[in-house]
């Protein structure tokens, strides 16, 4: 079995390529997949430092119209609270729901940063902004010092694949 990342279920495991096969027939053009687990970067077809996975090891999950987020790179541990849940997902959800993520962009080397100009804020938080908010918070908030090495990954192909065609952001609840 070729696999770069796997999910352990109660009675089974599922590899990134198996999840890609399951999602293959999905025709929706607005999909957000989040895998917040140790060594999950393979689900986003990313290895480390936001570098792409080798062509033969790709999962098949990222497609045009999809955003695939991994809470940690495929070589790093993720962290979770036994009472509150996975750390990255908690920060991502906080940024999205409380609109704290409004104005966060990829920044230099995709590390995430808050853009100070009002031009970048529109009063709502997108999936991508929430990702960069969570990634930035993990790296810069002293409360999360021991979790800085998680290296969350994103493969953003919404609305389409390519550098020039994916600048539109996914806002949940909008058509």
C-alpha positions in Angstrom: 0.0 0.0 0.0 1.5 3.3 -1.1 0.7 6.1 1.4 2.2 9.3 2.6 -0.3 10.1 5.3 -3.0 8.0 7.0 -5.9 8.4 9.4 -6.5 5.8 12.0 -10.2 5.1 12.5 -11.7 3.1 15.3 -11.5 -0.2 13.4 -9.6 0.7 10.2 -7.1 3.1 8.6 -7.6 5.3 5.5 -4.7 6.6 3.5 -4.5 9.9 1.7 -4.8 8.2 -1.7 -7.9 6.2 -0.5 -9.6 9.4 0.6 -8.7 10.9 -2.8 -10.4 7.9 -4.5 -13.5 8.4 -2.3 -13.7 12.1 -3.1 -12.9 11.6 -6.8 -16.5 11.5 -8.0 -17.5 14.6 -6.0 -18.6 17.2 -8.5 -19.0 20.2 -6.1 -16.8 23.2 -7.0 -16.7 24.5 -3.4 -15.1 21.9 -1.0 -13.0 22.4 2.1 -11.3 19.4 3.5 -9.5 19.7 6.9 -7.3 16.9 8.3 -6.0 18.0 11.7 -3.8 15.1 12.7 -0.1 14.2 13.2 1.8 13.9 9.9 -1.3 15.0 7.9 0.5 17.1 5.2 0.2 14.3 2.7 -3.6 14.9 2.5 -2.9 18.4 1.2 -0.1 17.0 -1.2 2.4 19.0 0.8 5.6 17.7 2.4 7.3 20.4 4.6 7.7 24.2 4.4 4.8 24.2 2.0 6.7 22.2 -0.7 4.7 20.0 -3.0 4.7 16.2 -2.6 6.4 14.2 -5.3 4.1 13.6 -8.3 3.8 9.8 -7.8 3.0 10.2 -4.1 0.1 12.7 -4.4 -3.2 11.9 -2.7 -5.6 13.0 -5.4 -7.6 15.1 -2.9 -6.7 18.6 -4.1 -8.6 19.5 -7.3 -10.0 22.7 -8.8 -12.7 24.0 -6.5 -11.2 22.5 -3.4 -9.1 23.8 -0.5 -7.3 21.0 1.4 -5.9 22.0 4.8 -3.6 19.8 7.0 -3.0 20.8 10.7 0.6 19.6 10.5 3.2 18.8 7.8 3.7 15.2 6.8 6.8 15.1 9.0 5.5 16.9 12.1 3.2 16.0 15.0 -0.1 17.7 15.6 -1.5 18.4 19.0 -4.9 18.1 20.6 -6.5 18.7 23.9 -8.4 15.7 25.3 -11.2 18.0 26.3 -11.3 20.6 23.5 -10.0 18.9 20.4 -7.2 19.5 17.8 -5.3 22.7 18.4 -5.0 23.9 14.8 -8.7 23.3 14.1 -9.6 25.2 17.3 -7.6 28.2 16.2 -8.9 28.0 12.6 -12.5 27.8 13.8 -11.9 30.7 16.2 -10.6 32.9 13.4 -13.5 31.9 11.1 -16.4 32.3 13.6 -15.2 35.3 15.6 -13.9 37.0 12.4 -10.5 37.4 14.0 -9.0 36.1 10.7 -10.3 39.0 8.6 -7.3 40.5 6.8 -4.8 37.6 7.3 -3.0 36.7 4.1 -0.3 34.2 3.1 2.6 36.7 3.6 6.2 36.0 2.9 6.9 32.2 2.5 3.3 31.5 3.3 3.8 32.0 7.0 0.7 34.1 7.3 0.4 37.7 8.5 -2.2 40.3 9.3 -2.4 42.9 6.6 -2.8 46.3 8.3 -4.4 48.2 5.4 -8.2 48.4 5.4 -8.2 47.3 1.8 -7.5 43.7 2.9 -10.4 43.6 5.4 -14.0 43.1 4.3 -15.8 42.3 7.5 -15.8 38.5 7.1 -13.3 35.7 7.4 -12.6 33.3 4.6 -11.4 29.7 4.9 -7.9 30.9 3.7 -7.8 33.8 6.1 -8.7 31.5 9.0 -5.9 29.2 7.9 -3.3 32.0 7.9 -4.7 33.3 11.2 -4.2 29.9 12.9 -0.8 29.4 11.3 0.3 32.9 12.4 -1.1 32.4 15.9 0.8 29.1 16.3 4.1 30.8 15.4 3.8 34.1 17.2 1.6 33.7 20.3 3.7 32.9 23.4 0.9 30.7 24.7 1.7 28.3 21.8 5.5 28.2 21.9 5.7 24.5 22.2 3.5 23.9 19.1 5.4 26.2 16.6 6.8 23.2 14.7 3.5 21.9 13.5 3.8 23.6 10.1 0.2 23.6 8.9 -0.2 23.1 5.2 -2.8 24.4 2.6 -3.4 23.4 -1.0 -5.7 26.1 -2.3 -7.3 25.4 -5.6 -10.5 27.4 -5.1 -11.9 28.4 -7.5 -9.4 26.9 -9.9 -5.8 25.6 -10.1 -3.0 28.0 -10.8 -1.4 31.0 -9.3 -3.3 33.5 -11.3 -6.7 31.9 -11.0 -7.0 31.1 -7.2 -7.1 34.6 -5.7 -10.8 34.4 -4.9 -11.4 33.3 -1.3 -13.9 30.7 0.0 -16.4 32.2 2.4 -18.6 29.5 3.9 -22.3 30.1 3.6 -22.0 32.0 0.4 -22.7 30.7 -3.1 
